[in-house]
Amino acid sequence: MNLKLKDKSVLITGSTSGIGYSIAKIFLKERSVVYINGRSEDKVAKAIASLKEEVPNAVVKGFVLNFLNAQEIQIQLKKLPKIDILINNVGVYTSKSFFDTSAQDWQTQFQVNVMSGVELSKHVMPGMLKQNWGRILFISSECTYLVPPDMISYSATKAALHATARGLSHLTKSTAVTVNTVVPGSTLTEGAQVFLNDKAKAENKAIEEVEQSFFKEERFNSLLQRFAKVEEVASTVAYLCSPLSSATNGSVIKVDGGSSGGIL
């Protein structure tokens, strides 16, 4: 299917690995101009080289930015070209008990997970409205609904994205700009693979056995009963950012394998 994304300029935060990297790759295959983002020149350069190797003739550029530095954010935003599609994917988390999660932990996660999307959306949205076309997408998490007790602060930041996206969508009324939220479930990113490998080694079990146990004990609501592939999430994101998805706005789209349950 031709997603009609050729020559669209796309900025994806947190895209040197994982879901963000896979999203970048699918856009490059659609012949978009992609700006990937990471916190260091080294990581961004390596990701660019890898993407160019995987996708011949890819037009991919780097956008290095640490979202914890408010001053740096404003400096870098001025260097950004016109962006047609913004995908707010960057995220950090802590895995601690509620009582051990410090105020600084909360502030760091809100700054990176929420305020990065707020600042970028504020910067690119006026241009999208002026040209009467654009896509803003927030990458949330199944943790918004499941709220694991060791990730309450992270879950709260992801829930905040839903309200932010819904509010921004109201600003697009009667235009061809859309703002939506995608909710991935447990996805086989590099981090998830390390988790499985370490747990398998510690428990002297096969990786497949560890994965089965994870879904039986911790994600028992999942209908997929396996980790989603990063490509499965990325393909949904690409469609929602295409002109083909023009009737989807202010929505929450789950790619969580059914783990969050419910009918809403």
VOBA-1610 file (N, C-alpha, C; in pm, whole numbers, padded with zeros to 5 digits, always signed):
BEGIN
Met+00084-00120+00000Met+00000+00000+00000Met+00088+00125+00000Asn+00053+00221-00085Asn+00123+00348-00087Asn+00060+00439+00018Leu+00135+00472+00121Leu+00084+00556+00228Leu+00090+00705+00197Lys+00140+00740+00079Lys+00144+00879+00034Lys+00225+00967+00130Leu+00340+00913+00173Leu+00426+00984+00267Leu+00555+01034+00202Lys+00566+01020+00071Lys+00687+01063+00002Lys+00711+01212+00023Asp+00836+01244+00060Asp+00884+01382+00080Asp+00825+01451+00202Lys+00742+01383+00281Lys+00696+01442+00406Lys+00813+01449+00504Ser+00825+01559+00577Ser+00931+01573+00676Ser+00881+01523+00811Val+00956+01431+00870Val+00911+01360+00991Val+01016+01374+01102Leu+00973+01414+01218Leu+01061+01418+01336Leu+01012+01315+01436Ile+01103+01226+01476Ile+01069+01120+01572Ile+01163+01131+01691Thr+01110+01161+01808Thr+01195+01171+01925Thr+01225+01031+01981Gly+01341+01019+02044Gly+01380+00891+02103Gly+01385+00781+01998Ser+01459+00805+01889Ser+01449+00714+01774Ser+01579+00649+01733Thr+01676+00642+01824Thr+01802+00573+01789Thr+01793+00422+01813Ser+01684+00379+01873Ser+01665+00234+01896Ser+01516+00208+01921Gly+01482+00082+01936Gly+01347+00043+01976Gly+01237+00081+01878Ile+01122+00114+01933Ile+01006+00148+01851Ile+01035+00271+01764Gly+01101+00371+01819Gly+01131+00492+01743Gly+01215+00464+01621Tyr+01315+00379+01636Tyr+01402+00342+01524Tyr+01322+00270+01416Ser+01236+00179+01458Ser+01154+00105+01362Ser+01057+00197+01290Ile+01003+00296+01360Ile+00916+00395+01296Ile+00995+00472+01191Ala+01117+00512+01226Ala+01201+00585+01130Ala+01224+00502+01005Lys+01249+00375+01023Lys+01278+00288+00908Lys+01160+00276+00814Ile+01041+00261+00868Ile+00923+00246+00782Ile+00893+00376+00706Phe+00917+00491+00769Phe+00899+00618+00698Phe+01003+00634+00587Leu+01124+00591+00613Leu+01228+00600+00511Leu+01195+00511+00392Lys+01136+00396+00419Lys+01093+00308+00310Lys+00982+00371+00227Glu+00905+00460+00293Glu+00799+00533+00223Glu+00853+00660+00156Arg+00984+00679+00165Arg+01057+00790+00102Arg+01025+00926+00165Ser+01004+00924+00295Ser+00991+01049+00371Ser+01131+01100+00405Val+01139+01226+00443Val+01263+01284+00497Val+01253+01274+00649Val+01343+01198+00710Val+01328+01165+00852Val+01438+01228+00937Tyr+01396+01291+01046Tyr+01488+01344+01146Tyr+01478+01255+01269Ile+01587+01185+01300Ile+01586+01101+01419Ile+01648+01179+01535Asn+01613+01138+01655Asn+01656+01213+01773Asn+01717+01121+01877Gly+01825+01169+01940Gly+01886+01100+02052Gly+01956+01201+02139Arg+02010+01154+02252Arg+02073+01246+02346Arg+02220+01273+02316Ser+02281+01192+02230Ser+02424+01211+02202Ser+02451+01201+02053Glu+02554+01274+02009Glu+02595+01271+01868Glu+02632+01130+01825Asp+02699+01057+01915Asp+02745+00922+01882Asp+02629+00828+01852Lys+02528+00828+01939Lys+02413+00739+01919Lys+02336+00776+01792Val+02321+00904+01770Val+02248+00949+01651Val+02324+00911+01524Ala+02456+00931+01526Ala+02538+00899+01408Ala+02532+00750+01377Lys+02539+00667+01480Lys+02532+00522+01459Lys+02397+00480+01404Ala+02290+00540+01455Ala+02156+00507+01407Ala+02138+00550+01262Ile+02190+00667+01227Ile+02180+00715+01089Ile+02253+00620+00995Ala+02373+00580+01034Ala+02451+00488+00951Ala+02378+00355+00932Ser+02318+00307+01039Ser+02245+00180+01033Ser+02122+00191+00943Leu+02050+00301+00955Leu+01929+00320+00874Leu+01965+00333+00726Lys+02074+00402+00696Lys+02116+00417+00557Lys+02159+00284+00497Glu+02212+00198+00583Glu+02251+00064+00537Glu+02128-00022+00510Glu+02026-00006+00595Glu+01904-00087+00580Glu+01812-00035+00470Val+01813+00097+00450Val+01724+00156+00350Val+01807+00236+00250Pro+01839+00178+00135Pro+01919+00248+00033Pro+01854+00382-00007Asn+01938+00483-00026Asn+01893+00617-00068Asn+01806+00687+00036Ala+01816+00644+00162Ala+01739+00706+00268Ala+01785+00850+00291Val+01689+00938+00312Val+01720+01077+00350Val+01691+01090+00498Val+01794+01071+00579Val+01777+01071+00724Val+01880+01165+00786Lys+01832+01245+00881Lys+01916+01345+00946Lys+01902+01333+01097Gly+01996+01395+01169Gly+01995+01383+01314Gly+01949+01509+01384Phe+01886+01490+01500Phe+01840+01600+01584Phe+01879+01564+01727Val+01995+01612+01770Val+02048+01576+01902Val+01992+01672+02007Leu+01930+01614+02109Leu+01868+01699+02211Leu+01843+01621+02339Asn+01886+01679+02450Asn+01856+01626+02582Asn+01736+01704+02636Phe+01622+01638+02648Phe+01499+01708+02685Phe+01495+01751+02832Leu+01599+01721+02908Leu+01606+01769+03046Leu+01663+01909+03054Asn+01721+01956+02943Asn+01784+02087+02941Asn+01692+02188+02871Ala+01621+02267+02949Ala+01520+02359+02895Ala+01583+02461+02800Gln+01701+02511+02835Gln+01768+02611+02750Gln+01809+02550+02617Glu+01861+02427+02621Glu+01902+02359+02499Glu+01782+02332+02408Ile+01667+02301+02468Ile+01547+02275+02388Ile+01514+02397+02302Gln+01514+02516+02362Gln+01480+02637+02288Gln+01581+02668+02179Ile+01708+02642+02206Ile+01813+02666+02105Ile+01795+02572+01986Gln+01772+02444+02015Gln+01761+02345+01909Gln+01633+02361+01828Leu+01525+02403+01893Leu+01398+02420+01822Leu+01412+02523+01709Lys+01494+02624+01731Lys+01514+02727+01629Lys+01585+02672+01505Lys+01654+02559+01521Lys+01727+02500+01410Lys+01643+02402+01328Leu+01524+02372+01381Leu+01440+02274+01312Leu+01381+02331+01184Pro+01378+02252+01077Pro+01311+02295+00955Pro+01159+02275+00971Lys+01085+02299+00866Lys+00941+02273+00868Lys+00917+02124+00887Ile+00831+02090+00981Ile+00800+01950+01010Ile+00654+01921+00975Asp+00633+01819+00894Asp+00496+01780+00857Asp+00437+01680+00956Ile+00524+01597+01013Ile+00479+01489+01102Ile+00568+01487+01226Leu+00508+01496+01341Leu+00580+01489+01468Leu+00535+01366+01546Ile+00630+01282+01582Ile+00599+01164+01661Ile+00672+01175+01795Asn+00595+01201+01900Asn+00651+01217+02034Asn+00665+01079+02098Asn+00784+01023+02082Asn+00809+00885+02126Asn+00903+00876+02245Val+00986+00977+02268Val+01088+00968+02372Val+01024+00941+02508Gly+01091+00859+02588Gly+01038+00828+02722Gly+01143+00766+02812Val+01134+00798+02939Val+01220+00737+03040Val+01131+00686+03152Tyr+01181+00594+03231Tyr+01100+00540+03341Tyr+01189+00496+03455Thr+01129+00479+03571Thr+01195+00415+03684Thr+01109+00297+03727Ser+01173+00196+03781Ser+01101+00081+03835Ser+01134+00072+03984Lys+01052+00140+04063Lys+01074+00147+04208Lys+00940+00143+04279Ser+00944+00115+04407Ser+00820+00125+04484Ser+00778+00272+04488Phe+00650+00296+04510Phe+00598+00432+04516Phe+00673+00514+04623Phe+00704+00451+04736Phe+00766+00521+04847Phe+00914+00550+04823Asp+00976+00477+04731Asp+01117+00502+04698Asp+01133+00592+04576Thr+01024+00624+04509Thr+01031+00710+04391Thr+01036+00855+04437Ser+01149+00920+04411Ser+01169+01056+04462Ser+01096+01160+04379Ala+01087+01280+04434Ala+01027+01392+04360Ala+01105+01419+04232Gln+01237+01400+04241Gln+01320+01420+04122Gln+01290+01317+04015Asp+01264+01192+04057Asp+01224+01088+03962Asp+01097+01129+03888Trp+01001+01180+03963Trp+00875+01225+03903Trp+00900+01340+03805Gln+00978+01437+03850Gln+01004+01555+03767Gln+01078+01519+03639Thr+01175+01430+03649Thr+01252+01388+03532Thr+01162+01322+03429Gln+01076+01233+03475Gln+00988+01162+03383Gln+00885+01256+03320Phe+00832+01348+03397Phe+00737+01443+03339Phe+00805+01536+03240Gln+00927+01577+03270Gln+00998+01666+03179Gln+01026+01599+03045Val+01075+01476+03051Val+01110+01405+02928Val+00986+01351+02856Asn+00901+01282+02930Asn+00789+01211+02867Asn+00676+01302+02823Val+00652+01407+02900Val+00537+01495+02872Val+00581+01627+02809Met+00670+01699+02876Met+00704+01833+02831Met+00779+01835+02699Ser+00848+01726+02665Ser+00913+01721+02533Ser+00807+01732+02424Gly+00699+01656+02439Gly+00591+01661+02342Gly+00517+01793+02342Val+00503+01852+02461Val+00437+01982+02472Val+00517+02089+02397Glu+00648+02094+02422Glu+00732+02196+02360Glu+00741+02179+02209Leu+00758+02055+02165Leu+00768+02031+02021Leu+00636+02058+01949Ser+00527+02017+02010Ser+00396+02040+01949Ser+00368+02190+01939Lys+00404+02263+02043Lys+00384+02408+02042Lys+00465+02473+01930His+00580+02414+01901His+00669+02470+01799His+00622+02439+01657Val+00578+02316+01632Val+00547+02275+01494Val+00400+02291+01455Met+00312+02295+01553Met+00169+02296+01521Met+00122+02420+01445Pro+00171+02540+01478Pro+00128+02657+01400Pro+00156+02643+01251Gly+00272+02587+01216Gly+00306+02567+01076Gly+00215+02466+01009Met+00179+02362+01084Met+00087+02261+01030Met-00050+02322+01002Leu-00098+02403+01095Leu-00229+02466+01079Leu-00227+02565+00962Lys-00115+02635+00947Lys-00103+02733+00839Lys-00106+02665+00702Gln-00038+02551+00691Gln-00035+02480+00562Gln-00156+02387+00545Asn-00237+02378+00651Asn-00358+02295+00652Asn-00327+02148+00628Trp-00219+02101+00688Trp-00191+01957+00688Trp-00081+01928+00789Gly-00099+01821+00863Gly+00005+01779+00956Gly-00044+01666+01044Arg+00051+01600+01106Arg+00021+01489+01196Arg+00106+01502+01322Ile+00040+01494+01437Ile+00111+01485+01565Ile+00064+01358+01633Leu+00160+01278+01675Leu+00127+01151+01739Leu+00204+01137+01869Phe+00134+01096+01973Phe+00196+01071+02103Phe+00201+00920+02126Ile+00319+00870+02162Ile+00333+00727+02191Ile+00317+00707+02341Ser+00209+00644+02379Ser+00177+00621+02519Ser+00226+00481+02560Ser+00152+00413+02645Ser+00191+00280+02693Ser+00072+00211+02758Glu+00074+00079+02755Glu-00029+00002+02824Glu-00028+00032+02974Cys+00085+00085+03023Cys+00094+00118+03166Cys-00005+00226+03206Thr-00053+00303+03110Thr-00157+00402+03138Thr-00278+00335+03201Tyr-00308+00214+03155Tyr-00426+00140+03201Tyr-00391+00040+03311Leu-00277-00026+03297Leu-00240-00131+03393Leu-00183-00073+03523Val-00109+00036+03511Val-00043+00104+03624Val+00025+00004+03718Pro+00136-00058+03675Pro+00210-00148+03763Pro+00255-00073+03888Pro+00248-00135+04006Pro+00280-00065+04130Pro+00423-00013+04139Asp+00514-00069+04057Asp+00652-00020+04059Asp+00675+00086+03951Met+00568+00125+03879Met+00584+00224+03771Met+00470+00327+03773Ile+00431+00367+03894Ile+00320+00461+03907Ile+00354+00596+03844Ser+00475+00645+03867Ser+00514+00775+03811Ser+00517+00771+03659Tyr+00572+00666+03602Tyr+00577+00650+03457Tyr+00435+00643+03399Ser+00350+00565+03463Ser+00212+00551+03417Ser+00140+00685+03419Ala+00168+00765+03520Ala+00104+00897+03530Ala+00147+00987+03415Thr+00273+00980+03376Thr+00318+01064+03264Thr+00251+01021+03134Lys+00235+00891+03116Lys+00173+00843+02993Lys+00024+00878+02989Ala-00042+00875+03104Ala-00182+00917+03108Ala-00195+01065+03072Ala-00095+01144+03112Ala-00098+01288+03081Ala-00092+01311+02930Leu-00027+01222+02858Leu-00018+01237+02712Leu-00157+01226+02648His-00242+01141+02703His-00376+01124+02648His-00454+01255+02656Ala-00446+01322+02769Ala-00516+01449+02786Ala-00457+01557+02696Thr-00325+01558+02687Thr-00257+01656+02602Thr-00298+01640+02456Ala-00294+01516+02406Ala-00328+01490+02267Ala-00473+01524+02238Arg-00561+01487+02330Arg-00702+01515+02309Arg-00727+01666+02305Gly-00662+01738+02395Gly-00677+01883+02396Gly-00625+01947+02268Leu-00510+01904+02222Leu-00453+01960+02099Leu-00541+01929+01978Ser-00603+01813+01979Ser-00688+01777+01865Ser-00802+01877+01846His-00851+01936+01956His-00959+02034+01947His-00914+02161+01875Leu-00783+02185+01874Leu-00730+02304+01806Leu-00722+02285+01656Thr-00749+02162+01609Thr-00737+02133+01466Thr-00872+02130+01394Lys-00976+02166+01462Lys-01112+02155+01406Lys-01120+02221+01268Ser-01181+02147+01175Ser-01202+02193+01038Ser-01073+02208+00958Thr-00966+02142+01001Thr-00841+02143+00925Thr-00802+02000+00890Ala-00694+01987+00814Ala-00643+01855+00778Ala-00525+01816+00867Val-00521+01874+00987Val-00421+01837+01089Val-00488+01743+01188Thr-00417+01638+01228Thr-00473+01546+01327Thr-00374+01523+01440Val-00428+01493+01558Val-00347+01462+01676Val-00405+01337+01741Asn-00324+01233+01752Asn-00372+01106+01807Asn-00270+01046+01903Thr-00314+00945+01975Thr-00229+00874+02071Thr-00227+00725+02036Val-00108+00668+02036Val-00093+00524+02013Val-00046+00458+02143Val-00108+00347+02177Val-00077+00276+02301Val-00016+00139+02270Pro+00117+00130+02269Pro+00179-00002+02251Pro+00168-00084+02379Gly+00169-00214+02362Gly+00177-00303+02477Gly+00321-00347+02498Ser+00341-00463+02556Ser+00476-00516+02576Ser+00535-00546+02439Thr+00643-00476+02407Thr+00702-00481+02274Thr+00846-00527+02282Leu+00888-00607+02186Leu+01022-00667+02189Leu+01127-00568+02140Thr+01152-00467+02221Thr+01259-00372+02195Thr+01391-00432+02243Glu+01501-00359+02221Glu+01630-00407+02271Glu+01627-00423+02423Gly+01559-00330+02491Gly+01550-00338+02636Gly+01474-00461+02682Ala+01364-00493+02613Ala+01286-00611+02647Ala+01366-00739+02622Gln+01446-00737+02516Gln+01529-00853+02486Gln+01634-00876+02594Val+01693-00767+02643Val+01790-00777+02753Val+01722-00832+02878Phe+01601-00783+02907Phe+01524-00831+03022Phe+01502-00982+03012Leu+01460-01029+02895Leu+01435-01172+02876Leu+01563-01254+02889Asn+01670-01204+02829Asn+01797-01277+02834Asn+01849-01287+02977Asp+01843-01175+03050Asp+01894-01174+03188Asp+01811-01265+03277Lys+01681-01259+03260Lys+01591-01340+03344Lys+01608-01488+03312Ala+01626-01519+03184Ala+01647-01659+03145Ala+01777-01713+03203Lys+01879-01630+03201Lys+02008-01671+03256Lys+02001-01688+03407Ala+01936-01593+03475Ala+01926-01599+03622Ala+01845-01718+03669Glu+01742-01755+03593Glu+01654-01864+03632Glu+01686-01996+03563Asn+01792-01991+03480Asn+01835-02110+03407Asn+01720-02170+03325Lys+01654-02081+03249Lys+01541-02124+03167Lys+01562-02078+03023Ala+01488-02137+02933Ala+01489-02092+02793Ala+01416-01959+02784Ile+01457-01875+02689Ile+01394-01744+02672Ile+01245-01759+02644Glu+01209-01859+02565Glu+01069-01882+02533Glu+00988-01912+02658Glu+01048-01984+02750Glu+00981-02019+02875Glu+00960-01895+02962Val+01060-01807+02964Val+01051-01683+03041Val+00942-01593+02984Glu+00934-01587+02852Glu+00832-01505+02788Glu+00692-01558+02820Gln+00675-01689+02812Gln+00546-01750+02844Gln+00506-01722+02988Ser+00604-01730+03077Ser+00578-01705+03218Ser+00538-01559+03243Phe+00604-01468+03171Phe+00574-01325+03185Phe+00428-01297+03150Phe+00380-01356+03042Phe+00243-01330+03000Phe+00142-01407+03083Lys+00184-01517+03140Lys+00094-01594+03226Lys+00076-01526+03361Glu+00185-01466+03413Glu+00182-01413+03548Glu+00164-01261+03555Glu+00221-01186+03457Glu+00219-01041+03467Glu+00131-00973+03361Arg+00118-01032+03245Arg+00034-00975+03140Arg-00071-01078+03097Phe-00140-01133+03197Phe-00235-01240+03170Phe-00356-01191+03092Asn-00381-01060+03092Asn-00493-01005+03014Asn-00462-00997+02865Ser-00335-01012+02829Ser-00297-01001+02689Ser-00364-01110+02605Leu-00421-01069+02494Leu-00480-01165+02401Leu-00374-01217+02305Leu-00270-01137+02285Leu-00162-01175+02194Leu-00074-01282+02256Gln-00052-01271+02387Gln+00028-01366+02465Gln+00171-01382+02411Arg+00224-01272+02363Arg+00365-01264+02324Arg+00401-01117+02314Phe+00532-01090+02309Phe+00576-00953+02285Phe+00546-00914+02141Ala+00491-00796+02122Ala+00470-00747+01986Ala+00604-00713+01923Lys+00613-00726+01794Lys+00733-00684+01723Lys+00729-00532+01706Val+00846-00470+01707Val+00851-00324+01691Val+00788-00284+01558Glu+00801-00369+01458Glu+00743-00338+01327Glu+00591-00334+01330Glu+00531-00413+01419Glu+00385-00414+01430Glu+00333-00281+01485Val+00408-00222+01575Val+00371-00091+01627Val+00399+00016+01522Ala+00516+00008+01459Ala+00557+00109+01362Ala+00463+00118+01243Ser+00411+00005+01197Ser+00322+00007+01081Ser+00192+00079+01113Thr+00143+00063+01236Thr+00022+00135+01278Thr+00048+00285+01284Val+00163+00321+01338Val+00201+00462+01348Val+00209+00524+01209Ala+00272+00453+01115Ala+00288+00506+00979Ala+00153+00532+00915Tyr+00059+00439+00931Tyr-00074+00459+00874Tyr-00142+00582+00933Leu-00135+00596+01066Leu-00203+00708+01133Leu-00141+00843+01094Cys-00018+00840+01047Cys+00048+00964+01005Cys+00030+00991+00856Ser-00035+00901+00786Ser-00051+00916+00642Ser-00178+00994+00609Pro-00185+01048+00487Pro-00309+01114+00443Pro-00429+01020+00442Leu-00404+00889+00443Leu-00513+00792+00438Leu-00593+00789+00568Ser-00536+00843+00675Ser-00602+00835+00806Ser-00672+00965+00843Ser-00714+01041+00745Ser-00766+01176+00767Ser-00888+01183+00859Ala-00963+01075+00872Ala-01084+01077+00956Ala-01056+01036+01101Thr-00932+01006+01133Thr-00896+00968+01270Thr-00829+01085+01339Asn-00896+01142+01436Asn-00843+01259+01507Asn-00893+01259+01650Gly-00805+01295+01742Gly-00841+01298+01883Gly-00867+01160+01940Ser-00806+01060+01878Ser-00835+00921+01916Ser-00719+00855+01988Val-00751+00747+02056Val-00652+00661+02120Val-00657+00526+02050Ile-00545+00488+01990Ile-00539+00363+01914Ile-00447+00266+01989Lys-00502+00154+02027Lys-00425+00056+02105Lys-00358-00047+02014Val-00229-00068+02039Val-00153-00173+01972Val-00091-00257+02084Asp-00175-00296+02177Asp-00128-00357+02303Asp-00161-00506+02314Gly-00205-00564+02203Gly-00239-00706+02208Gly-00358-00737+02296Gly-00436-00635+02329Gly-00554-00655+02412Gly-00527-00655+02561Ser-00405-00618+02601Ser-00368-00629+02743Ser-00444-00533+02835Ser-00481-00417+02784Ser-00546-00320+02872Ser-00693-00346+02893Gly-00752-00432+02809Gly-00890-00472+02828Gly-00988-00358+02807Gly-01110-00380+02849Gly-01213-00277+02840Gly-01268-00261+02700Ile-01369-00175+02687Ile-01429-00150+02557Ile-01410-00005+02513Leu-01336+00074+02590Leu-01312+00214+02557Leu-01162+00238+02543
//
